Amino acid sequence: MSDPKVLTCPTCGAQLNISGDEPQVKCGYCGNTVIVPEELRVKQPDVMRVEMPQPQVVVVQGPGALPGTPVEFYSPPRSSSAFAFLGCLFPILFTAAIFVFVYFMLDTSAKQFFSSMIQSATGQGFARQVSSFGGDGTGAVLHRVPKIVSTQSGESVFPSSLHLAVDGLGNIFILNSFANQVAVYVFNPDGKYVNKFGSKGDQAGQFDAFNDLIGVDGKSRVYVKDWDRLLVFDSSGRYIDTISDDLYDRSLFDFAVGNDDLFVVSSKNKVFKLSINSQ
């Protein structure tokens, strides 16, 4: 607390202690009443008020604070707090309602959309599932690790090197181009293993390297890429001929087979059309 102000009594000369903002002070010796000058009066701190109902009074103590002089603070009325809470809650509830509505609407429309685009196995869409083959077990089956397709003899086609083609009769030709096990595996339309043909080597009808394309024409003749050449076999696996890469700039990127035509895409941004011998 700060030191009180000192005033001298003009009658007896005694010192008068000033501890408040009273305009007069009484001398304790002679009983004389002395007027306190304005500049010596202790001024009370201003009280900051916010005119709202239901005040809460907080007494602040510390350096410079005088006893008995509370500082008043006012809290907002409960009704104002309730309205503020509802004002914040309403946008949240409104947004949540929109999300729920959109979710259910999209779910319904998505079902209608996909049902019109994708039919089940018994549906009438653009494509439908007729049959499948492969799975766990023996015979012409699918294995997860390490082989994908196995034959009844236990031979396997490895998963990282499968290429497939189908002829007009529904026979399935799977090219295995894995390392030294290059071969073409043949399955009938029901998925039953028939036979395999082809082997690794540098003789006529053998695969040298980089076999990653296979195709079948209208006569069930099988075309297999071997480097930039095309090896041709009949449906039973008998070697027929080799199409020289001289016919398409020694660069084979991809090919497609028709009934009597062969289309080759070279890596030189060209497409070559070759006529197939109909014999």
Sine and cosine of phi, psi and omega as CSV:
sin_phi,cos_phi,sin_psi,cos_psi,sin_omega,cos_omega
0.00,0.00,0.60,-0.80,-0.02,-1.00
-0.96,0.28,0.36,-0.93,-0.01,-1.00
-0.93,0.36,0.63,-0.77,0.03,-1.00
-0.93,0.36,0.44,-0.90,0.03,-1.00
-0.96,0.28,0.50,-0.87,-0.05,-1.00
-0.91,-0.41,0.75,-0.66,0.03,-1.00
-0.74,-0.67,0.65,-0.76,-0.02,-1.00
-1.00,-0.07,0.70,-0.71,0.06,-1.00
-0.95,0.30,0.81,-0.58,-0.03,-1.00
-0.94,0.33,-0.26,0.97,-0.05,-1.00
-1.00,0.01,-0.80,0.60,-0.08,-1.00
-0.93,-0.37,-0.11,0.99,0.02,-1.00
0.98,0.18,0.08,1.00,0.01,-1.00
-0.95,0.30,0.48,-0.88,0.02,-1.00
-0.99,0.14,0.72,-0.70,0.00,-1.00
-0.95,-0.31,0.77,-0.63,0.01,-1.00
-1.00,0.02,0.75,-0.66,0.01,-1.00
-0.92,-0.38,0.88,-0.48,-0.05,-1.00
-0.82,-0.57,0.10,0.99,-0.03,-1.00
-0.56,-0.83,-0.26,-0.96,0.00,-1.00
-0.96,-0.29,0.42,0.91,0.01,-1.00
-0.93,0.37,0.62,-0.78,0.01,-1.00
-0.96,0.29,-0.31,0.95,-0.01,-1.00
-0.73,-0.69,0.46,-0.89,0.06,-1.00
-0.68,-0.74,0.63,-0.78,-0.06,-1.00
-0.99,-0.16,0.73,-0.68,0.00,-1.00
-0.95,0.30,0.73,-0.68,-0.03,-1.00
-0.99,0.15,-0.11,0.99,-0.03,-1.00
-0.98,-0.20,-0.79,0.61,-0.05,-1.00
-0.97,-0.23,-0.14,0.99,0.02,-1.00
0.98,0.19,0.13,0.99,-0.03,-1.00
-0.96,0.26,0.57,-0.82,0.06,-1.00
-0.99,-0.15,0.81,-0.59,-0.09,-1.00
-0.89,-0.46,0.71,-0.71,0.05,-1.00
-0.97,0.22,0.78,-0.62,-0.01,-1.00
-1.00,0.09,0.84,-0.55,0.05,-1.00
-0.85,0.53,0.46,-0.89,-0.05,-1.00
-0.86,0.51,-0.62,0.79,-0.09,-1.00
-0.96,0.29,-0.30,0.95,0.00,-1.00
-1.00,-0.08,-0.11,0.99,-0.01,-1.00
-0.97,0.26,0.65,-0.76,0.03,-1.00
-0.99,0.13,0.89,-0.45,-0.03,-1.00
-1.00,0.10,0.70,-0.71,0.05,-1.00
-0.97,0.24,0.59,-0.81,0.04,-1.00
-0.90,0.44,0.58,-0.82,0.03,-1.00
-0.92,0.40,0.60,-0.80,0.03,-1.00
-0.99,-0.13,0.86,-0.51,0.03,-1.00
-0.99,0.10,0.85,-0.53,-0.05,-1.00
-0.86,-0.51,0.66,-0.75,0.19,-0.98
-0.89,-0.45,0.89,-0.45,-0.14,-0.99
-0.96,0.29,1.00,0.04,0.09,-1.00
-0.69,-0.72,0.48,-0.88,-0.01,-1.00
-0.95,0.32,0.15,-0.99,0.04,-1.00
0.83,0.56,0.91,0.42,-0.02,-1.00
-0.96,0.29,0.44,-0.90,0.15,-0.99
-0.86,-0.51,0.85,-0.53,-0.06,-1.00
-1.00,-0.09,0.80,-0.60,0.01,-1.00
-0.87,-0.50,0.82,-0.58,0.03,-1.00
-1.00,0.02,0.85,-0.53,-0.02,-1.00
-0.98,-0.21,0.81,-0.59,0.04,-1.00
-0.87,-0.49,0.52,-0.85,-0.01,-1.00
0.34,-0.94,-0.06,-1.00,-0.01,-1.00
-0.86,0.51,0.75,-0.66,0.04,-1.00
1.00,0.03,-0.14,0.99,0.00,-1.00
-1.00,0.06,0.59,-0.81,-0.02,-1.00
-0.96,-0.28,0.61,-0.80,0.02,-1.00
-0.91,0.41,0.57,-0.82,0.06,-1.00
0.98,0.18,0.21,0.98,0.01,-1.00
-0.84,-0.54,0.98,0.22,-0.04,-1.00
-0.93,0.37,0.53,-0.85,0.13,-0.99
-0.98,-0.19,0.79,-0.61,-0.12,-0.99
-0.98,-0.18,0.75,-0.66,0.11,-0.99
-0.88,-0.48,0.49,-0.87,-0.05,-1.00
-0.82,-0.57,0.76,-0.65,0.08,-1.00
-1.00,0.00,0.48,-0.88,0.04,-1.00
-0.91,0.42,0.44,-0.90,0.01,-1.00
-0.91,0.41,0.43,-0.90,-0.01,-1.00
-0.88,0.48,-0.55,0.83,0.01,-1.00
-0.89,0.45,-0.62,0.78,0.02,-1.00
-0.92,0.40,-0.66,0.76,0.03,-1.00
-0.89,0.45,-0.64,0.77,0.00,-1.00
-0.90,0.43,-0.69,0.72,0.02,-1.00
-0.90,0.43,-0.62,0.79,0.03,-1.00
-0.91,0.42,-0.65,0.76,0.02,-1.00
-0.90,0.44,-0.71,0.71,0.02,-1.00
-0.91,0.41,-0.56,0.83,0.03,-1.00
-0.91,0.42,-0.55,0.83,0.06,-1.00
-0.98,0.19,-0.57,0.82,-0.06,-1.00
-0.96,0.28,-0.56,0.83,-0.08,-1.00
-0.88,0.48,-0.73,0.68,0.03,-1.00
-0.88,0.48,-0.57,0.82,0.01,-1.00
-0.91,0.41,-0.73,0.68,0.01,-1.00
-0.90,0.43,-0.61,0.79,0.00,-1.00
-0.91,0.42,-0.69,0.73,0.03,-1.00
-0.90,0.44,-0.66,0.75,0.03,-1.00
-0.89,0.46,-0.63,0.77,0.02,-1.00
-0.90,0.44,-0.62,0.79,0.04,-1.00
-0.90,0.44,-0.70,0.72,0.01,-1.00
-0.88,0.48,-0.68,0.73,0.01,-1.00
-0.89,0.45,-0.69,0.72,0.00,-1.00
-0.89,0.46,-0.73,0.68,0.00,-1.00
-0.90,0.44,-0.62,0.78,0.00,-1.00
-0.86,0.51,-0.76,0.65,-0.03,-1.00
-0.93,0.36,-0.57,0.82,0.03,-1.00
-0.92,0.38,-0.69,0.72,0.03,-1.00
-0.91,0.42,-0.58,0.81,0.00,-1.00
-0.90,0.44,-0.69,0.73,0.00,-1.00
-0.93,0.37,-0.73,0.68,-0.02,-1.00
-0.92,0.39,-0.56,0.83,0.02,-1.00
-0.90,0.43,-0.66,0.75,0.04,-1.00
-0.88,0.47,-0.68,0.73,0.01,-1.00
-0.91,0.41,-0.64,0.77,-0.02,-1.00
-0.91,0.41,-0.78,0.63,-0.06,-1.00
-0.94,0.35,-0.51,0.86,0.04,-1.00
-0.93,0.37,-0.46,0.89,0.04,-1.00
-0.99,0.13,-0.37,0.93,-0.03,-1.00
-0.99,-0.11,-0.60,0.80,-0.07,-1.00
-0.84,-0.55,0.88,-0.48,0.00,-1.00
-0.99,-0.12,0.37,-0.93,0.06,-1.00
-0.97,0.25,-0.04,-1.00,-0.04,-1.00
-0.87,0.49,-0.45,0.89,0.00,-1.00
-0.97,-0.23,0.14,0.99,-0.05,-1.00
-0.98,0.19,-0.06,-1.00,-0.06,-1.00
-0.89,-0.46,0.52,0.86,-0.02,-1.00
-0.97,0.23,-0.17,-0.99,-0.01,-1.00
-0.88,0.47,-0.59,0.81,0.03,-1.00
-0.68,-0.74,0.50,-0.87,0.06,-1.00
-0.60,-0.80,0.46,-0.89,0.00,-1.00
-0.98,0.21,0.79,-0.61,0.01,-1.00
-0.98,-0.21,-0.73,0.68,-0.01,-1.00
-0.34,-0.94,0.12,-0.99,0.08,-1.00
-0.45,-0.89,0.37,-0.93,0.09,-1.00
-0.60,-0.80,0.38,-0.93,-0.07,-1.00
0.96,-0.26,0.36,-0.93,-0.03,-1.00
0.56,-0.83,-0.21,-0.98,0.01,-1.00
-0.97,0.24,0.57,-0.82,0.05,-1.00
0.77,-0.64,-0.51,-0.86,-0.02,-1.00
-0.87,-0.49,0.10,-0.99,-0.03,-1.00
1.00,0.09,-0.53,-0.85,0.02,-1.00
-0.98,0.17,1.00,0.06,-0.16,-0.99
-0.78,-0.62,0.25,-0.97,0.09,-1.00
-0.97,-0.25,0.69,-0.72,0.06,-1.00
-0.86,-0.51,0.57,-0.82,0.01,-1.00
-0.96,0.27,-0.78,0.62,-0.03,-1.00
-0.60,-0.80,0.71,-0.70,-0.05,1.00
-0.99,-0.13,0.00,1.00,-0.13,-0.99
-0.89,-0.45,0.44,-0.90,-0.04,-1.00
-0.99,-0.13,-0.84,0.54,-0.06,-1.00
-0.90,-0.44,0.78,-0.63,0.05,-1.00
-0.88,-0.48,0.52,-0.85,0.06,-1.00
-0.99,-0.16,0.12,-0.99,0.00,-1.00
-0.88,0.47,-0.44,0.90,-0.02,-1.00
-0.99,0.14,-0.03,1.00,0.03,-1.00
1.00,-0.05,-0.07,1.00,0.06,-1.00
-0.95,0.32,0.42,-0.91,-0.10,-0.99
-0.74,-0.67,0.45,-0.89,0.12,-0.99
-0.95,-0.32,0.81,-0.58,-0.17,-0.99
-0.99,0.15,0.50,-0.87,-0.21,-0.98
-0.94,0.35,-0.41,0.91,-0.12,-0.99
-1.00,0.00,0.11,0.99,-0.15,-0.99
-0.58,-0.81,0.65,0.76,-0.04,-1.00
-0.99,-0.15,0.71,-0.71,0.08,-1.00
-0.65,-0.76,0.69,-0.72,-0.21,-0.98
-0.79,-0.61,0.56,-0.83,0.12,-0.99
-0.56,-0.83,0.45,-0.90,-0.03,-1.00
-0.74,-0.67,0.70,-0.71,0.02,-1.00
-1.00,0.01,-0.02,-1.00,-0.06,-1.00
-0.93,0.37,-0.27,0.96,0.03,-1.00
-1.00,-0.05,-0.07,1.00,0.00,-1.00
1.00,-0.06,0.03,1.00,0.05,-1.00
-0.93,0.36,0.60,-0.80,-0.12,-0.99
-0.94,-0.34,0.76,-0.65,0.01,-1.00
-0.86,-0.51,0.88,-0.48,-0.02,-1.00
-0.91,-0.41,0.85,-0.53,0.02,-1.00
-1.00,-0.04,0.85,-0.53,0.12,-0.99
-0.98,-0.20,0.91,-0.41,-0.04,-1.00
-0.94,-0.33,0.47,0.88,-0.06,-1.00
-0.99,0.13,0.90,-0.43,0.14,-0.99
0.69,0.73,-0.84,-0.55,-0.08,-1.00
-1.00,-0.01,0.19,0.98,-0.03,-1.00
-0.94,-0.33,0.54,0.84,-0.02,-1.00
-0.91,0.42,0.80,-0.61,0.02,-1.00
-0.21,-0.98,0.30,-0.95,0.09,-1.00
-0.94,-0.35,0.82,-0.57,0.01,-1.00
-0.98,-0.20,0.71,-0.70,-0.08,-1.00
-0.91,-0.41,0.73,-0.68,0.07,-1.00
-0.79,-0.61,0.53,-0.85,0.05,-1.00
-0.98,0.17,0.09,-1.00,-0.05,-1.00
-0.86,0.50,-0.36,0.93,0.02,-1.00
-1.00,0.03,0.01,1.00,0.01,-1.00
1.00,0.04,0.18,0.98,0.01,-1.00
-1.00,0.10,0.73,-0.68,-0.01,-1.00
-0.90,0.43,0.72,-0.69,-0.01,-1.00
-0.96,-0.29,-0.87,0.49,0.02,-1.00
-0.21,-0.98,-0.05,-1.00,0.11,-0.99
-0.66,-0.75,0.39,-0.92,0.05,-1.00
-0.54,-0.84,0.29,-0.96,-0.02,-1.00
1.00,-0.09,0.49,-0.87,0.00,-1.00
-0.42,-0.91,0.22,-0.97,0.00,-1.00
-0.99,0.15,0.73,-0.68,0.03,-1.00
0.27,-0.96,-0.06,-1.00,-0.02,-1.00
-0.88,-0.47,0.27,0.96,0.04,-1.00
-1.00,0.01,0.18,-0.98,0.01,-1.00
-0.87,0.50,0.77,-0.64,0.00,-1.00
1.00,0.07,-0.06,1.00,0.06,-1.00
-0.98,-0.17,0.43,-0.90,-0.03,-1.00
-1.00,-0.05,0.72,-0.69,-0.01,-1.00
-1.00,0.01,-0.88,0.48,-0.02,-1.00
-0.18,-0.98,0.23,-0.97,0.11,-0.99
0.80,0.61,0.92,0.40,0.03,-1.00
-0.96,-0.28,0.98,-0.21,-0.07,-1.00
-0.74,-0.67,0.20,0.98,0.02,-1.00
-0.68,-0.73,0.63,-0.78,0.05,-1.00
-0.58,-0.82,0.59,-0.81,0.04,-1.00
-0.51,-0.86,0.33,-0.95,-0.02,-1.00
-0.72,-0.70,0.70,-0.71,0.02,-1.00
-1.00,-0.07,-0.13,-0.99,-0.06,-1.00
-0.93,0.36,-0.26,0.96,0.03,-1.00
-0.98,-0.22,0.30,0.95,0.02,-1.00
0.89,0.45,0.41,0.91,0.11,-0.99
-0.99,0.14,0.67,-0.74,-0.14,-0.99
-0.97,-0.22,0.76,-0.65,0.02,-1.00
-0.92,-0.40,0.82,-0.58,-0.02,-1.00
-0.81,-0.58,0.76,-0.64,0.05,-1.00
-0.96,0.27,0.73,-0.69,0.08,-1.00
-0.70,-0.71,0.97,-0.23,-0.26,-0.97
0.82,0.57,-0.86,-0.50,0.02,-1.00
-0.97,-0.23,0.14,0.99,0.04,-1.00
-0.99,-0.10,0.23,-0.97,0.11,-0.99
-0.83,-0.56,0.89,-0.46,0.06,-1.00
-1.00,-0.02,0.70,-0.71,-0.07,-1.00
-0.91,-0.42,0.73,-0.68,0.02,-1.00
-0.76,-0.65,0.41,-0.91,0.17,-0.99
-0.99,0.11,0.02,-1.00,-0.12,-0.99
-0.91,0.42,-0.39,0.92,0.02,-1.00
-1.00,0.04,-0.11,0.99,0.03,-1.00
0.98,-0.19,0.09,1.00,0.01,-1.00
-0.97,0.26,0.75,-0.66,-0.01,-1.00
-0.94,0.34,0.74,-0.68,-0.02,-1.00
-0.96,-0.29,-0.82,0.57,-0.09,-1.00
-0.21,-0.98,0.11,-0.99,0.09,-1.00
-0.83,-0.55,0.80,-0.59,0.05,-1.00
-1.00,0.09,0.86,-0.51,-0.09,-1.00
-0.95,0.32,0.58,-0.81,0.05,-1.00
-0.97,0.25,-0.06,1.00,0.09,-1.00
-0.90,0.43,-0.37,0.93,-0.05,-1.00
-0.98,0.22,-0.21,0.98,-0.02,-1.00
-0.59,-0.81,0.75,0.66,0.14,-0.99
0.86,0.50,0.47,0.88,0.06,-1.00
0.81,0.59,0.59,0.81,-0.03,-1.00
-0.53,-0.84,0.95,-0.31,-0.04,-1.00
-0.92,-0.40,0.93,-0.38,0.01,-1.00
-0.98,-0.20,-0.65,0.76,0.04,-1.00
-0.30,-0.95,0.28,-0.96,0.05,-1.00
-0.46,-0.89,0.35,-0.94,0.07,-1.00
-0.66,-0.75,0.57,-0.82,-0.09,-1.00
-0.90,-0.44,0.74,-0.67,0.15,-0.99
-0.96,-0.28,-0.30,-0.95,0.02,-1.00
-0.93,0.36,-0.71,0.70,-0.04,-1.00
-0.78,-0.63,0.13,0.99,-0.05,-1.00
-0.76,-0.65,0.47,-0.88,0.05,-1.00
-0.79,-0.62,0.81,-0.59,-0.01,-1.00
-0.94,-0.33,0.81,-0.58,-0.05,-1.00
-0.87,-0.49,0.75,-0.66,0.09,-1.00
-0.98,-0.20,0.84,-0.54,0.02,-1.00
-0.99,-0.11,0.28,-0.96,0.04,-1.00
-0.98,0.22,0.06,1.00,0.02,-1.00
-0.98,-0.21,0.42,0.91,0.06,-1.00
0.89,0.46,0.63,0.78,0.04,-1.00
-0.77,-0.64,0.48,-0.88,0.13,-0.99
-0.88,-0.48,0.81,-0.58,-0.02,-1.00
-0.95,-0.33,0.70,-0.71,0.08,-1.00
-0.96,-0.28,0.86,-0.50,-0.01,-1.00
-0.92,-0.39,0.61,-0.80,0.05,-1.00
-1.00,-0.03,0.75,-0.66,-0.05,-1.00
-1.00,-0.06,0.68,-0.73,0.08,-1.00
-0.89,0.45,0.83,-0.55,-0.08,-1.00
-0.98,0.20,-0.09,1.00,-0.02,-1.00
-0.94,0.35,0.00,0.00,0.00,0.00
